[in-house]
Amino acid sequence: MKPPAGAKSNSPQPPSGAPRRAQAAAAPDAAPGMAEEQAPAPSEPSVPAGPSRPLPPPKPLGNKGSDFKAGDHVVYPTHGVGQVQGIETMQAAGLELKVIVVTFEENRMTLRVPLGKAATAGLRMLANKDMMGEALETLKGRARIKRTMWSRRAQEYEQKINSGDPVQIAEVVRDLHRNAGQPDQSFSERQIYELAMDRLAAEVAALDRTDKAAAMTKLLEHLKQG
């Protein structure tokens, strides 16, 4: 039965200006199932990563720009062993800039390093016998595998390879090498291992004046003694 005109209803009415959100909140829980379907699925609890120890700084391997001359075999951290073609003068921003021209035959690449920044860029002469001897002894040691996620270990391995330090590169080779009877390497492990092996073998070959195949055989012999 309709109330007479002008009569007030006994049931409270929400104010006309009340936001819809408030009205929805005041509504009774009529359809809990619908609310559960619309709620996002709970995400898996994230495990906080443990503190990562920074890598030790690479050993000072740089040389003064004046030390390099045409014909020298040198090492550039991110490209490996190359050969100096000479020192050229370039024009840059209206200024003359002397650069060391280094070619990498295997990659068919030419690199120009400013003379005054050769040391800070990591360009260096080949390792001496003491340093390479330490690297070869490192290959004989036991592998040291950290119990951390592979992505973090892979990043550390790449940093060691790009440091240009033969001892740090030898650590990567030692840790990722697999002898007969051991589990096979994963694809990404194999890639990093081969890169480290290639870098170290190239420098050993340049020092011994042999080819890379003979240098790899030498490295494998040291690994077998581990």
KOLLOLO-98829 format. One line per field, with one value per residue: x, y negated, z negated of N, C-alpha, C in turn; residue in one letter. Coordinates in Angstrom, 3 decimals, m for minus. Example, Ala and Ser with C-alpha at 12.3 -4.5 7.8 and 13.67 -1.06 7.14 Angstrom:
2
n_x: 13.190 / 12.850;
n_y: 5.690 / 2.250;
n_z: m7.800 / m7.080;
ca_x: 12.300 / 13.670;
ca_y: 4.500 / 1.060;
ca_z: m7.800 / m7.140;
c_x: 13.200 / 12.900;
c_y: 3.300 / m0.030;
c_z: m7.800 / m7.870;
residu: a / s;
This chain:
226
n_x: 0.856 / 0.604 / 2.258 / 0.662 / 0.847 / 3.523 / 4.006 / 6.457 / 8.943 / 9.687 / 12.027 / 15.550 / 17.146 / 19.882 / 21.926 / 21.565 / 23.945 / 25.866 / 28.775 / 29.070 / 30.810 / 30.733 / 28.123 / 28.168 / 29.863 / 28.290 / 26.393 / 24.879 / 26.622 / 25.817 / 26.591 / 29.042 / 30.523 / 30.930 / 32.568 / 34.874 / 35.641 / 36.370 / 38.519 / 42.058 / 44.404 / 46.360 / 49.746 / 52.860 / 54.885 / 57.667 / 61.100 / 63.480 / 66.422 / 69.726 / 72.490 / 74.729 / 78.114 / 80.493 / 82.603 / 86.163 / 88.333 / 89.785 / 93.159 / 95.817 / 96.373 / 96.843 / 98.698 / 100.904 / 100.127 / 102.293 / 103.810 / 103.052 / 103.542 / 103.680 / 102.874 / 102.881 / 101.372 / 98.406 / 96.010 / 92.615 / 90.066 / 87.253 / 87.376 / 89.507 / 92.564 / 94.526 / 96.233 / 98.566 / 98.460 / 99.564 / 100.026 / 97.746 / 96.700 / 93.786 / 91.008 / 88.923 / 86.140 / 87.300 / 89.803 / 93.064 / 93.565 / 95.328 / 95.394 / 95.502 / 95.687 / 94.137 / 93.820 / 91.602 / 91.920 / 90.406 / 87.803 / 87.534 / 87.752 / 88.403 / 89.838 / 90.012 / 91.814 / 92.010 / 95.138 / 95.809 / 94.066 / 94.527 / 95.356 / 93.256 / 91.200 / 91.848 / 93.498 / 96.255 / 99.593 / 100.571 / 100.138 / 102.654 / 105.081 / 104.814 / 102.210 / 100.627 / 101.408 / 100.232 / 97.582 / 97.409 / 97.913 / 95.640 / 93.748 / 94.118 / 92.960 / 90.187 / 86.800 / 84.761 / 81.673 / 79.080 / 76.162 / 73.932 / 71.477 / 71.484 / 71.441 / 72.613 / 75.166 / 76.044 / 76.246 / 78.367 / 80.412 / 80.628 / 81.512 / 84.022 / 85.280 / 85.274 / 86.939 / 89.483 / 91.567 / 93.740 / 93.825 / 91.321 / 89.736 / 90.604 / 89.514 / 86.814 / 86.863 / 87.776 / 85.671 / 83.457 / 84.179 / 83.767 / 84.506 / 84.852 / 82.067 / 80.863 / 77.961 / 76.401 / 76.961 / 74.696 / 73.080 / 73.597 / 75.660 / 77.593 / 78.087 / 79.275 / 81.477 / 82.916 / 83.506 / 85.206 / 87.252 / 88.168 / 89.149 / 91.244 / 92.845 / 93.620 / 95.380 / 97.354 / 98.278 / 99.372 / 101.442 / 102.976 / 103.548 / 102.152 / 99.368 / 95.769 / 94.547 / 96.602 / 97.075 / 94.670 / 94.762 / 96.847 / 95.694 / 93.618 / 95.090 / 96.106 / 93.693 / 92.905 / 94.599 / 93.512;
n_y: 1.205 / m2.150 / m4.867 / m7.803 / m10.902 / m13.029 / m11.868 / m10.653 / m8.230 / m5.398 / m3.940 / m4.363 / m6.420 / m6.604 / m9.526 / m11.709 / m12.662 / m10.849 / m8.909 / m6.279 / m4.270 / m4.252 / m3.486 / m0.912 / 0.303 / 0.279 / 2.122 / 5.328 / 8.517 / 10.016 / 11.591 / 13.449 / 15.240 / 14.061 / 11.929 / 13.320 / 14.405 / 12.160 / 11.184 / 10.777 / 13.418 / 14.728 / 13.827 / 15.658 / 16.017 / 13.930 / 14.679 / 13.174 / 11.894 / 12.812 / 10.951 / 9.800 / 10.387 / 8.039 / 8.277 / 8.755 / 5.988 / 5.733 / 6.702 / 4.295 / 3.936 / 2.308 / 0.381 / m2.345 / m4.625 / m5.252 / m2.982 / m1.178 / 0.194 / 0.574 / 3.829 / 5.098 / 7.569 / 7.302 / 7.019 / 6.415 / 5.780 / 6.486 / 7.665 / 9.376 / 10.813 / 8.788 / 6.967 / 4.352 / 1.818 / m0.611 / m4.143 / m6.708 / m10.017 / m11.732 / m13.863 / m15.395 / m17.045 / m19.448 / m19.205 / m17.690 / m14.245 / m11.593 / m8.187 / m4.682 / m2.162 / 0.850 / 4.103 / 6.883 / 9.879 / 12.256 / 11.436 / 9.639 / 6.850 / 3.412 / 1.376 / m1.775 / m3.310 / m5.989 / m7.553 / m8.612 / m7.308 / m4.663 / m3.019 / m3.250 / m2.219 / 0.402 / 1.592 / 3.588 / 5.038 / 8.413 / 10.934 / 11.458 / 14.084 / 14.861 / 14.042 / 15.481 / 18.007 / 18.166 / 18.154 / 20.603 / 22.367 / 21.922 / 23.286 / 25.876 / 26.087 / 26.819 / 26.731 / 23.935 / 23.488 / 21.326 / 21.310 / 19.929 / 18.220 / 19.088 / 16.962 / 14.857 / 15.881 / 16.213 / 13.573 / 12.705 / 14.343 / 13.344 / 10.763 / 11.330 / 12.430 / 10.204 / 8.547 / 8.869 / 9.968 / 12.614 / 14.505 / 14.337 / 15.057 / 17.662 / 18.763 / 18.858 / 20.739 / 22.989 / 23.358 / 23.967 / 26.101 / 29.489 / 32.762 / 36.166 / 38.179 / 36.361 / 34.217 / 32.875 / 29.635 / 26.854 / 25.081 / 22.284 / 22.257 / 23.620 / 21.815 / 19.599 / 20.846 / 21.642 / 19.127 / 18.048 / 19.961 / 19.597 / 16.945 / 17.197 / 19.148 / 17.821 / 15.883 / 17.463 / 18.784 / 16.625 / 15.925 / 18.274 / 18.487 / 20.176 / 21.931 / 21.538 / 24.000 / 25.657 / 24.278 / 24.645 / 27.375 / 27.439 / 26.058 / 27.815 / 29.985 / 28.977 / 28.638 / 31.278 / 32.068 / 31.144;
n_z: 0.000 / 0.887 / m0.722 / m1.921 / m0.065 / m0.839 / m3.238 / m5.575 / m5.233 / m7.305 / m7.080 / m6.981 / m4.566 / m2.326 / m2.031 / 0.794 / 1.891 / 1.151 / 1.808 / 4.228 / 3.460 / 0.689 / 0.304 / 1.352 / m0.447 / m2.681 / m2.105 / m2.735 / m3.100 / m0.568 / 1.599 / 1.249 / 2.733 / 5.251 / 4.605 / 3.875 / 6.309 / 7.749 / 6.402 / 6.473 / 7.122 / 4.474 / 4.274 / 4.513 / 1.621 / 1.413 / 1.286 / m0.614 / 0.788 / m0.012 / m1.402 / 1.027 / 1.616 / 2.585 / 5.470 / 5.283 / 5.978 / 9.260 / 9.995 / 10.345 / 13.579 / 15.681 / 18.123 / 18.769 / 21.392 / 22.987 / 22.957 / 24.873 / 28.120 / 31.711 / 32.831 / 30.381 / 28.320 / 26.596 / 23.886 / 23.700 / 21.403 / 21.981 / 24.462 / 24.828 / 26.112 / 28.204 / 30.863 / 31.019 / 33.392 / 33.722 / 32.881 / 33.298 / 34.381 / 33.715 / 34.574 / 32.335 / 31.284 / 32.065 / 31.003 / 30.784 / 30.452 / 29.181 / 29.904 / 29.132 / 31.411 / 31.653 / 32.863 / 33.180 / 34.265 / 34.340 / 33.846 / 35.829 / 35.416 / 34.671 / 32.266 / 30.697 / 28.311 / 26.097 / 25.507 / 22.992 / 21.331 / 21.189 / 19.048 / 17.125 / 18.621 / 18.629 / 20.474 / 21.146 / 21.079 / 21.984 / 19.444 / 16.942 / 16.194 / 13.513 / 12.793 / 14.654 / 13.911 / 11.389 / 12.170 / 13.552 / 11.456 / 10.006 / 11.485 / 10.663 / 8.233 / 5.949 / 7.031 / 6.266 / 5.412 / 4.908 / 2.853 / 4.155 / 6.175 / 9.653 / 11.499 / 10.121 / 9.623 / 12.246 / 13.057 / 11.445 / 12.432 / 15.051 / 14.517 / 13.480 / 15.737 / 17.467 / 16.074 / 16.901 / 15.525 / 15.345 / 13.272 / 11.994 / 14.144 / 14.476 / 12.162 / 12.810 / 14.906 / 13.479 / 11.583 / 13.178 / 14.700 / 15.793 / 14.956 / 16.188 / 15.415 / 13.758 / 13.218 / 16.164 / 17.684 / 17.636 / 20.350 / 20.222 / 18.347 / 19.784 / 21.852 / 20.503 / 19.390 / 21.720 / 22.794 / 20.796 / 20.872 / 23.483 / 23.401 / 21.537 / 22.757 / 25.094 / 24.152 / 22.968 / 25.248 / 26.669 / 24.955 / 24.880 / 27.497 / 29.231 / 30.703 / 30.159 / 29.730 / 28.740 / 26.404 / 25.017 / 24.556 / 22.747 / 20.601 / 19.918 / 19.001 / 16.619 / 15.258 / 14.877 / 12.902 / 10.662;
ca_x: 0.000 / 1.440 / 2.044 / 0.093 / 1.828 / 4.054 / 4.349 / 7.872 / 9.195 / 10.394 / 13.343 / 16.543 / 17.601 / 21.211 / 21.889 / 21.741 / 25.328 / 26.811 / 29.449 / 28.676 / 31.712 / 30.238 / 26.904 / 28.537 / 30.447 / 27.249 / 25.498 / 25.178 / 27.399 / 24.813 / 27.179 / 30.469 / 31.204 / 31.338 / 33.722 / 36.051 / 36.081 / 36.967 / 39.748 / 43.243 / 45.002 / 47.517 / 51.047 / 53.734 / 55.759 / 59.013 / 62.189 / 64.452 / 67.767 / 70.762 / 73.437 / 75.749 / 79.438 / 81.077 / 83.816 / 87.370 / 88.745 / 90.797 / 94.537 / 96.227 / 97.017 / 96.988 / 100.015 / 100.876 / 99.972 / 103.593 / 104.446 / 102.601 / 104.099 / 103.146 / 103.308 / 102.686 / 100.128 / 97.849 / 94.715 / 91.577 / 89.222 / 86.007 / 87.567 / 90.571 / 93.896 / 94.603 / 97.582 / 98.688 / 98.863 / 100.293 / 99.365 / 97.274 / 96.157 / 92.433 / 90.388 / 87.698 / 85.623 / 88.266 / 91.061 / 93.805 / 93.528 / 96.153 / 94.743 / 96.199 / 94.855 / 94.277 / 92.964 / 91.293 / 91.790 / 89.348 / 86.504 / 87.612 / 87.351 / 89.471 / 89.504 / 90.881 / 91.808 / 92.771 / 96.445 / 95.829 / 93.116 / 94.829 / 95.409 / 91.929 / 90.364 / 92.239 / 94.384 / 97.509 / 100.445 / 100.296 / 100.530 / 104.009 / 105.108 / 104.314 / 100.756 / 100.035 / 101.654 / 99.193 / 96.331 / 97.455 / 97.773 / 94.231 / 92.999 / 94.299 / 92.231 / 88.835 / 85.756 / 84.061 / 80.345 / 78.257 / 74.761 / 73.082 / 70.772 / 72.387 / 71.507 / 73.590 / 76.497 / 76.404 / 76.672 / 79.698 / 81.351 / 80.850 / 82.340 / 85.394 / 85.825 / 85.482 / 87.961 / 90.757 / 92.553 / 93.799 / 93.556 / 89.875 / 89.185 / 90.910 / 88.552 / 85.571 / 87.107 / 87.850 / 84.381 / 82.458 / 84.683 / 83.192 / 85.265 / 84.038 / 81.305 / 80.166 / 76.771 / 76.663 / 76.682 / 73.530 / 73.441 / 74.200 / 76.947 / 78.523 / 78.459 / 80.211 / 82.704 / 83.653 / 84.036 / 86.360 / 88.306 / 88.687 / 89.943 / 92.478 / 93.662 / 94.177 / 96.541 / 98.394 / 98.832 / 100.217 / 102.642 / 103.784 / 103.743 / 101.565 / 97.999 / 94.790 / 94.285 / 97.660 / 96.894 / 93.545 / 95.260 / 97.639 / 94.772 / 92.911 / 96.022 / 96.124 / 92.405 / 92.865 / 95.394 / 92.743;
ca_y: 0.000 / m3.344 / m5.862 / m9.060 / m11.902 / m13.891 / m11.102 / m10.295 / m6.787 / m5.056 / m3.353 / m5.424 / m6.500 / m7.245 / m10.872 / m11.678 / m12.975 / m9.834 / m8.230 / m4.896 / m3.389 / m4.133 / m2.702 / 0.483 / 0.811 / 0.448 / 3.202 / 6.603 / 9.485 / 10.854 / 12.538 / 13.609 / 15.979 / 13.131 / 11.164 / 14.178 / 14.574 / 10.922 / 10.879 / 11.323 / 14.592 / 14.330 / 14.098 / 16.489 / 15.191 / 13.752 / 14.984 / 12.074 / 12.289 / 12.576 / 9.901 / 10.256 / 9.838 / 7.479 / 8.925 / 7.984 / 5.172 / 6.401 / 6.284 / 3.232 / 4.547 / 1.320 / m0.148 / m3.711 / m4.631 / m5.321 / m1.663 / m0.351 / m0.110 / 1.431 / 5.225 / 5.676 / 8.244 / 6.676 / 7.552 / 5.451 / 6.604 / 7.025 / 8.252 / 10.369 / 10.527 / 8.090 / 6.535 / 2.914 / 1.450 / m1.877 / m5.267 / m7.674 / m11.278 / m11.962 / m15.138 / m15.200 / m18.307 / m20.499 / m18.948 / m16.518 / m13.180 / m10.445 / m6.929 / m3.426 / m1.359 / 2.282 / 4.953 / 8.213 / 10.643 / 13.259 / 10.756 / 8.683 / 5.586 / 2.452 / 0.553 / m2.951 / m3.670 / m7.227 / m7.289 / m8.972 / m6.512 / m3.244 / m2.292 / m3.197 / m1.350 / 1.783 / 2.109 / 3.992 / 5.995 / 9.785 / 11.242 / 11.995 / 15.507 / 15.055 / 13.918 / 16.608 / 19.181 / 18.174 / 18.538 / 22.040 / 23.061 / 21.790 / 24.343 / 27.141 / 26.066 / 27.378 / 25.791 / 23.268 / 23.134 / 20.699 / 21.745 / 18.791 / 18.386 / 19.114 / 15.640 / 14.042 / 16.441 / 15.915 / 12.169 / 12.629 / 14.949 / 12.424 / 9.667 / 11.825 / 12.549 / 8.868 / 7.820 / 8.992 / 10.571 / 14.046 / 15.327 / 14.371 / 15.841 / 19.063 / 19.186 / 19.200 / 22.011 / 24.040 / 23.590 / 24.476 / 27.276 / 30.775 / 33.957 / 37.327 / 38.700 / 35.291 / 33.761 / 31.997 / 28.214 / 26.312 / 24.323 / 20.998 / 22.555 / 23.982 / 20.591 / 18.814 / 21.647 / 21.567 / 17.768 / 17.924 / 20.834 / 18.965 / 15.774 / 17.633 / 19.855 / 16.845 / 15.235 / 18.488 / 19.005 / 15.476 / 15.994 / 19.443 / 18.403 / 21.357 / 21.616 / 21.655 / 25.420 / 26.149 / 23.627 / 25.292 / 28.669 / 27.147 / 25.712 / 29.035 / 30.792 / 28.416 / 28.911 / 32.699 / 32.243 / 30.616;
ca_z: 0.000 / 0.990 / m1.779 / m1.387 / 0.381 / m1.892 / m4.440 / m5.688 / m5.379 / m8.537 / m6.799 / m6.665 / m3.178 / m2.232 / m1.426 / 2.254 / 2.269 / 0.661 / 2.921 / 4.455 / 2.734 / m0.667 / 0.337 / 1.563 / m1.676 / m3.677 / m1.703 / m3.422 / m2.321 / 0.067 / 2.559 / 0.942 / 3.793 / 6.298 / 4.113 / 3.900 / 7.693 / 8.239 / 5.661 / 7.145 / 6.488 / 3.621 / 4.882 / 3.702 / 0.765 / 1.969 / 0.361 / m0.535 / 1.235 / m1.002 / m1.004 / 1.971 / 1.323 / 3.799 / 5.931 / 4.976 / 7.128 / 10.085 / 9.751 / 11.270 / 14.736 / 16.750 / 18.453 / 19.301 / 22.832 / 23.663 / 22.924 / 25.986 / 29.441 / 32.763 / 32.788 / 29.045 / 27.976 / 25.402 / 23.447 / 23.331 / 20.536 / 22.530 / 25.792 / 24.823 / 26.658 / 29.481 / 31.239 / 31.258 / 34.752 / 33.665 / 32.212 / 34.290 / 33.885 / 34.209 / 34.237 / 31.566 / 30.736 / 32.362 / 30.305 / 31.226 / 29.462 / 29.550 / 29.539 / 29.415 / 32.305 / 31.333 / 33.682 / 32.660 / 35.510 / 34.252 / 33.927 / 36.944 / 34.816 / 34.378 / 31.106 / 30.498 / 26.890 / 25.850 / 24.915 / 21.573 / 20.554 / 21.415 / 17.776 / 16.510 / 19.464 / 18.385 / 21.515 / 20.506 / 21.768 / 21.567 / 18.068 / 16.784 / 15.839 / 12.147 / 12.775 / 15.367 / 13.076 / 10.354 / 12.826 / 13.835 / 10.178 / 9.617 / 12.171 / 9.957 / 6.965 / 5.915 / 7.444 / 5.175 / 5.904 / 3.883 / 2.845 / 4.488 / 7.444 / 10.800 / 12.143 / 9.389 / 9.864 / 13.634 / 13.096 / 10.846 / 13.372 / 16.165 / 14.010 / 13.383 / 17.097 / 18.016 / 15.313 / 17.610 / 14.626 / 15.668 / 12.090 / 11.819 / 15.254 / 14.155 / 11.144 / 13.514 / 15.595 / 12.447 / 10.939 / 14.120 / 15.431 / 15.399 / 15.314 / 16.529 / 14.282 / 13.057 / 13.948 / 17.301 / 17.498 / 18.315 / 21.551 / 19.853 / 17.713 / 20.856 / 22.568 / 19.693 / 19.291 / 22.985 / 22.933 / 19.898 / 21.404 / 24.695 / 23.002 / 20.878 / 23.744 / 26.032 / 23.532 / 22.829 / 26.588 / 27.012 / 24.123 / 25.271 / 28.951 / 29.849 / 31.108 / 29.084 / 29.468 / 27.846 / 25.103 / 24.332 / 24.080 / 21.545 / 19.523 / 19.511 / 18.224 / 15.260 / 14.626 / 14.498 / 11.690 / 9.534;
c_x: 0.865 / 1.175 / 1.445 / 1.174 / 2.235 / 4.418 / 5.810 / 8.007 / 9.958 / 11.780 / 14.321 / 16.975 / 18.982 / 21.104 / 22.217 / 23.163 / 26.316 / 27.458 / 29.028 / 29.542 / 31.204 / 28.981 / 27.219 / 29.102 / 29.395 / 26.327 / 25.869 / 25.926 / 26.439 / 25.432 / 28.649 / 31.213 / 31.717 / 32.556 / 34.976 / 36.570 / 36.789 / 38.273 / 40.947 / 43.820 / 46.200 / 48.818 / 51.895 / 54.637 / 57.153 / 60.050 / 63.218 / 65.831 / 68.785 / 71.743 / 74.516 / 77.073 / 80.035 / 82.362 / 85.035 / 87.783 / 89.824 / 92.187 / 94.935 / 97.030 / 97.294 / 98.433 / 99.869 / 100.804 / 101.290 / 104.294 / 104.121 / 103.241 / 103.562 / 103.736 / 103.114 / 101.354 / 99.655 / 96.521 / 93.805 / 90.491 / 88.015 / 86.163 / 88.683 / 91.856 / 93.783 / 96.031 / 97.573 / 99.185 / 99.658 / 99.496 / 99.022 / 96.792 / 94.802 / 91.976 / 89.071 / 87.307 / 86.638 / 89.607 / 91.733 / 93.852 / 94.351 / 95.494 / 95.638 / 95.261 / 95.152 / 93.310 / 92.802 / 90.947 / 90.604 / 87.967 / 86.423 / 87.147 / 88.583 / 88.995 / 90.513 / 90.735 / 92.610 / 94.048 / 96.453 / 94.914 / 93.369 / 94.775 / 94.027 / 90.977 / 90.711 / 93.115 / 95.742 / 98.317 / 100.054 / 100.786 / 101.959 / 103.938 / 104.536 / 102.787 / 100.091 / 100.265 / 100.619 / 97.853 / 96.295 / 97.339 / 96.322 / 93.392 / 93.083 / 93.495 / 90.846 / 87.828 / 85.055 / 82.727 / 79.528 / 76.821 / 73.851 / 72.408 / 71.763 / 72.519 / 72.534 / 75.010 / 76.966 / 76.892 / 78.076 / 80.754 / 81.662 / 81.708 / 83.801 / 86.029 / 86.163 / 86.454 / 89.297 / 91.849 / 92.605 / 93.518 / 92.042 / 89.207 / 89.427 / 89.952 / 87.232 / 85.721 / 87.099 / 86.470 / 83.358 / 82.927 / 84.036 / 84.098 / 84.302 / 83.341 / 80.578 / 78.942 / 77.150 / 76.338 / 75.356 / 74.002 / 74.145 / 75.540 / 77.999 / 78.998 / 79.501 / 81.537 / 83.550 / 84.242 / 85.275 / 87.534 / 88.962 / 89.587 / 91.287 / 93.403 / 94.311 / 95.423 / 97.687 / 99.069 / 99.763 / 101.520 / 103.568 / 104.142 / 103.332 / 100.180 / 97.038 / 94.507 / 95.317 / 97.511 / 95.754 / 93.946 / 96.058 / 96.729 / 94.032 / 93.795 / 96.113 / 94.817 / 92.312 / 93.645 / 94.653 / 91.983;
c_y: m1.217 / m4.274 / m7.091 / m10.042 / m12.767 / m13.166 / m10.708 / m8.803 / m6.534 / m4.502 / m4.422 / m5.332 / m7.144 / m8.598 / m10.786 / m11.928 / m11.940 / m9.130 / m6.800 / m3.918 / m3.167 / m3.296 / m1.223 / 1.102 / 1.087 / 1.599 / 4.475 / 7.533 / 10.473 / 11.910 / 12.707 / 14.330 / 15.075 / 12.341 / 12.009 / 14.349 / 13.335 / 10.594 / 11.485 / 12.489 / 14.170 / 14.728 / 14.933 / 15.625 / 15.123 / 14.008 / 13.865 / 12.579 / 11.942 / 11.523 / 10.468 / 9.585 / 9.287 / 8.206 / 8.100 / 7.178 / 5.879 / 5.866 / 5.201 / 3.811 / 3.536 / 0.903 / m1.593 / m3.659 / m4.611 / m3.972 / m0.833 / m0.798 / 0.904 / 2.835 / 5.889 / 6.422 / 7.681 / 7.342 / 6.388 / 6.235 / 7.250 / 7.681 / 9.286 / 9.881 / 9.872 / 7.686 / 5.052 / 2.677 / 0.152 / m2.915 / m6.306 / m8.939 / m11.509 / m13.358 / m14.857 / m16.510 / m19.435 / m20.321 / m17.723 / m15.496 / m12.006 / m9.169 / m5.751 / m2.565 / 0.120 / 3.065 / 6.319 / 9.077 / 11.604 / 12.633 / 9.791 / 7.296 / 4.724 / 1.540 / m0.581 / m3.426 / m4.952 / m6.936 / m7.534 / m8.138 / m5.015 / m2.454 / m2.158 / m2.329 / 0.115 / 2.374 / 2.413 / 4.888 / 7.399 / 10.016 / 11.764 / 13.443 / 15.770 / 15.029 / 15.088 / 17.906 / 19.302 / 18.604 / 20.038 / 22.862 / 23.009 / 22.889 / 25.671 / 27.215 / 26.687 / 26.310 / 25.216 / 22.760 / 22.553 / 21.206 / 20.543 / 19.072 / 18.304 / 17.734 / 14.757 / 14.552 / 16.133 / 14.482 / 12.008 / 13.228 / 13.998 / 11.235 / 10.094 / 11.929 / 11.175 / 8.023 / 7.845 / 9.630 / 12.073 / 14.952 / 15.437 / 15.174 / 17.330 / 19.595 / 19.600 / 20.551 / 23.160 / 24.374 / 24.232 / 25.704 / 28.546 / 31.905 / 35.088 / 37.856 / 37.642 / 34.854 / 32.803 / 30.551 / 27.857 / 25.488 / 23.021 / 21.193 / 22.854 / 22.744 / 19.788 / 19.547 / 21.517 / 20.175 / 17.587 / 18.750 / 20.197 / 17.777 / 16.204 / 18.321 / 18.887 / 16.178 / 16.223 / 18.732 / 17.867 / 15.503 / 17.120 / 19.441 / 19.712 / 20.960 / 21.896 / 23.119 / 25.997 / 25.544 / 24.278 / 26.668 / 28.483 / 26.835 / 26.945 / 29.953 / 30.284 / 28.692 / 30.356 / 32.951 / 31.764 / 31.694;
c_z: 0.000 / m0.165 / m1.167 / m1.049 / m0.786 / m3.138 / m4.411 / m5.885 / m6.651 / m8.265 / m6.413 / m5.219 / m3.128 / m1.593 / 0.043 / 2.661 / 1.825 / 1.819 / 2.997 / 3.665 / 1.314 / m0.711 / 0.497 / 0.294 / m2.721 / m3.350 / m2.416 / m2.508 / m1.682 / 0.957 / 2.298 / 2.032 / 4.876 / 5.861 / 4.164 / 5.312 / 8.204 / 7.535 / 6.375 / 6.373 / 5.661 / 4.282 / 3.937 / 2.854 / 1.343 / 0.899 / 0.446 / m0.168 / 0.171 / m0.523 / m0.094 / 1.653 / 2.602 / 4.173 / 5.539 / 6.189 / 7.935 / 9.780 / 10.751 / 12.440 / 15.848 / 16.954 / 18.908 / 20.817 / 23.576 / 23.718 / 24.158 / 27.293 / 30.444 / 32.680 / 31.444 / 28.973 / 26.637 / 25.071 / 23.108 / 22.593 / 21.211 / 23.893 / 25.851 / 25.472 / 28.033 / 29.764 / 31.557 / 32.677 / 34.787 / 32.907 / 33.263 / 33.593 / 34.534 / 33.819 / 33.532 / 30.908 / 30.914 / 31.685 / 30.894 / 30.099 / 29.970 / 29.031 / 29.898 / 30.248 / 32.051 / 32.216 / 33.014 / 33.867 / 35.472 / 34.409 / 35.108 / 36.498 / 34.558 / 33.261 / 30.992 / 29.060 / 26.701 / 25.066 / 23.408 / 20.706 / 20.707 / 20.115 / 17.157 / 17.323 / 19.278 / 19.465 / 20.886 / 21.431 / 21.313 / 20.140 / 18.027 / 16.306 / 14.448 / 12.109 / 13.493 / 14.605 / 11.972 / 10.941 / 13.095 / 12.551 / 9.686 / 10.250 / 11.439 / 8.652 / 7.085 / 6.317 / 6.217 / 5.711 / 4.761 / 3.991 / 3.012 / 5.820 / 8.603 / 11.441 / 11.447 / 9.618 / 11.287 / 13.767 / 12.522 / 11.779 / 14.529 / 15.742 / 13.913 / 14.769 / 17.654 / 17.202 / 16.048 / 16.774 / 14.907 / 14.481 / 11.860 / 12.937 / 15.002 / 13.087 / 11.789 / 14.213 / 14.587 / 11.887 / 11.876 / 14.898 / 14.891 / 15.878 / 15.673 / 15.283 / 13.495 / 13.870 / 15.080 / 16.947 / 18.169 / 19.514 / 21.184 / 19.152 / 18.777 / 21.609 / 21.797 / 19.559 / 20.560 / 23.207 / 22.066 / 20.412 / 22.626 / 24.358 / 22.416 / 21.874 / 24.722 / 25.443 / 23.340 / 24.182 / 26.993 / 26.214 / 24.577 / 26.755 / 29.634 / 30.357 / 29.959 / 28.740 / 28.507 / 26.451 / 24.330 / 23.788 / 22.797 / 20.357 / 19.011 / 18.679 / 16.792 / 14.532 / 14.136 / 13.213 / 10.444 / 8.785;
residu: m / k / p / p / a / g / a / k / s / n / s / p / q / p / p / s / g / a / p / r / r / a / q / a / a / a / a / p / d / a / a / p / g / m / a / e / e / q / a / p / a / p / s / e / p / s / v / p / a / g / p / s / r / p / l / p / p / p / k / p / l / g / n / k / g / s / d / f / k / a / g / d / h / v / v / y / p / t / h / g / v / g / q / v / q / g / i / e / t / m / q / a / a / g / l / e / l / k / v / i / v / v / t / f / e / e / n / r / m / t / l / r / v / p / l / g / k / a / a / t / a / g / l / r / m / l / a / n / k / d / m / m / g / e / a / l / e / t / l / k / g / r / a / r / i / k / r / t / m / w / s / r / r / a / q / e / y / e / q / k / i / n / s / g / d / p / v / q / i / a / e / v / v / r / d / l / h / r / n / a / g / q / p / d / q / s / f / s / e / r / q / i / y / e / l / a / m / d / r / l / a / a / e / v / a / a / l / d / r / t / d / k / a / a / a / m / t / k / l / l / e / h / l / k / q / g;
